[in-house]
């Protein structure tokens, strides 16, 4: 569906885009946020916002990320620049870049490899939003499934929940890798892979592997397998 842009919207977007070059970083940040408030009708400001992603001031980069997410699919040309920001020195920018990439859904497929690498960053919030973004991309990013399965070893329960949700959104594409994970050396991964396979009831092709877990050396794995198979 094409977004109708009025003459007023065009003029507002033009004025705020000009302000992205202001000498005051606070004004540049405000301009970016205002473009975000205009939303999809501010598509004419995307090029300026992409330039703002390289601003020396972190707050401006963050505001530009936010605005691009609000503009949505009309800002898809920003995806390569947002991918680059996953390596930004500022944690808040890396997190915001991951959040914004998630706003593009399947359009952000080119970001899948970088988001999968972000699952191993030190910052928990970056890992969590990287997993969420991969979930938003969904089955369009099957190459990220292995990284998500490895992330089942996360100690942070909030991150694990997002990882599981992302794997569920991958659908049947994730099943073979999850079955393989039932033999993972880390008992926590075995448990969490089993629970993920059991979401909504285990698929017929997973039952033999889940039944094998009933003989697992770890009691928690056996208990998890029994619960999943009783669904």
Number of C-alpha atoms within 10 A of each C-alpha: 3 7 11 9 13 10 9 9 18 16 13 17 25 16 14 22 24 13 19 26 16 14 9 10 18 13 16 27 24 18 26 29 23 19 32 27 15 17 21 24 22 29 24 19 26 25 13 18 30 21 15 24 25 16 19 10 14 20 18 26 27 24 24 35 30 22 28 35 24 22 23 20 18 20 23 18 13 21 22 14 15 27 22 15 23 25 15 17 10 12 19 16 24 28 23 25 34 29 22 25 35 25 22 23 18 20 16 27 22 16 24 25 15 16 29 23 14 23 25 16 17 10 14 18 19 26 27 22 26 35 33 25 29 36 27 24 26 25 22 19 21 17 14 23 26 15 18 25 23 18 20 26 19 18 11 11 11 12 24 20 17 22 30 24 19 24 29 21 17 22 13 13 18 23 20 12 15 26 20 13 22 25 16 15 9 13 19 18 22 30 23 22 29 27 22 24 25 22 14 11 13 18 12 7 11 17 17 10 15 27 15 13 23 17 12 18 10 14 13 14 24 19 14 21 27 16 13 20 17 10 10
